Amino acid sequence: MTAHLDRLRPVLRRAAEIVHLDADEAELIRDGNNVMYSLRGGIVARIGAPGSGEIALREVAVSRWLETAGLPATRAIADLPQDVRVDDRPITWWKLLPSHRPGAPSDLGTMLRRLHHLDPPQDLHLPEHDPFSGIRDRIQQASWLNGDDHTWLIEHEHHLNDAYSSLASPSDRGVIHGDAWQGNVALLGDGRTVLLDLEAVSYGYRDWDLVQIAVDFTDFHRLSRESYQGFIDSYGGHDMTISDNFRVFADIQELRWLAFALSKAADNPAAMRECRHRLACLQGDIPRPWTWAAL
């Protein structure tokens, strides 16, 4: 394991000392926006970005609320302090899942149907979902973009923001996951499913939770008609692709995926090439269905 991939082990050790845990044999699970380690005793340490303490504590509160509501989701450990900070990074403690794999589209549909039928918690303030969060910053920080592409992206974001602000469907709003795709539903060996990654749970348009898998079917052909129909049926029969809001939500989601690539491109030639490809797709130079490489 390189030092880069294990960059936050000193933070983990200091956090573990605070709560009297042994991190000597901790194993790195994931190095992303949140860095996760598994510790002995079936404990997962989740290390957030600097300044993200409020988000981390809300994720813990959402986990506890979902447990009370009877929806199976990743569980924060009740008897460990969840307000630990090291170098302004929040460290929260979670139960390690047993062996699992990503759920199928139908598993995701069933989980979202259950989540979307829950009433918003009275004692937990969920933020208003903002699908544009971080997009403009990532565009502005991509200094390698030429002037025309930079201008086009800013104008495209403005146009989509205006279109989103014009939506008027209050009956279609409620508790949403915020980043709903098959990888955020774990299928355990005994057939049970568990909802993962709760940091984007918020109040917003329920259709937002349906758009990722919808564009996988329509714009990328990553899903067969049978798999997508399984998602529709398990969710309750609502097909996002025939919604009046579909194209607005789809274009925002695809801009988000481009913005993520922009954030990786400055020191990554493969990400740079992928950015240019994704931008050409959004600008209409490459017809759908598209093929985008994972980053």
URLINPE-V269821 format. One record per backbone hydrogen bond with DSSP energy under -1.0 kcal/mol. NH is the residue of the N-H (numbers start at 1). CO is the residue of the C=O. If there is no record, write none. Layout:
BEGIN
NH_CO + NH_CO
END
This chain:
BEGIN
6_2 + 7_4 + 9_6 + 12_8 + 13_9 + 14_10 + 15_11 + 16_12 + 17_13 + 18_14 + 19_15 + 21_16 + 26_23 + 27_38 + 29_36 + 30_36 + 32_34 + 35_47 + 36_30 + 37_45 + 38_27 + 39_43 + 43_39 + 44_94 + 45_37 + 46_92 + 47_35 + 48_90 + 51_88 + 52_49 + 56_52 + 57_53 + 58_54 + 59_55 + 60_56 + 61_57 + 62_58 + 63_59 + 64_60 + 65_61 + 66_62 + 67_63 + 68_64 + 69_65 + 71_66 + 74_195 + 77_93 + 86_89 + 89_86 + 91_84 + 92_46 + 94_44 + 95_75 + 96_42 + 101_187 + 103_182 + 103_185 + 108_104 + 109_105 + 110_106 + 111_107 + 112_108 + 113_109 + 114_110 + 115_111 + 116_112 + 118_115 + 129_203 + 133_130 + 135_132 + 138_134 + 139_135 + 140_136 + 141_137 + 143_141 + 145_142 + 150_146 + 151_147 + 152_148 + 153_149 + 154_150 + 155_151 + 156_152 + 157_153 + 158_154 + 159_155 + 160_156 + 161_157 + 162_158 + 163_159 + 164_160 + 165_161 + 166_162 + 167_164 + 172_169 + 173_170 + 174_204 + 176_202 + 184_181 + 185_182 + 186_194 + 187_101 + 188_192 + 191_188 + 194_186 + 195_72 + 196_184 + 201_198 + 202_176 + 203_127 + 204_174 + 206_172 + 208_205 + 209_206 + 210_207 + 214_210 + 215_211 + 216_212 + 217_213 + 218_214 + 219_215 + 220_215 + 222_216 + 228_224 + 229_225 + 230_226 + 231_227 + 232_228 + 233_229 + 234_230 + 235_231 + 236_232 + 237_232 + 242_239 + 243_240 + 246_243 + 249_245 + 250_246 + 251_247 + 252_248 + 253_249 + 254_250 + 255_251 + 256_252 + 257_253 + 258_254 + 259_255 + 260_256 + 261_257 + 262_258 + 263_259 + 264_261 + 268_265 + 272_268 + 273_269 + 274_270 + 275_271 + 276_272 + 277_273 + 278_274 + 279_275 + 280_276 + 281_277 + 282_278 + 283_279 + 284_281 + 285_280 + 290_219
END
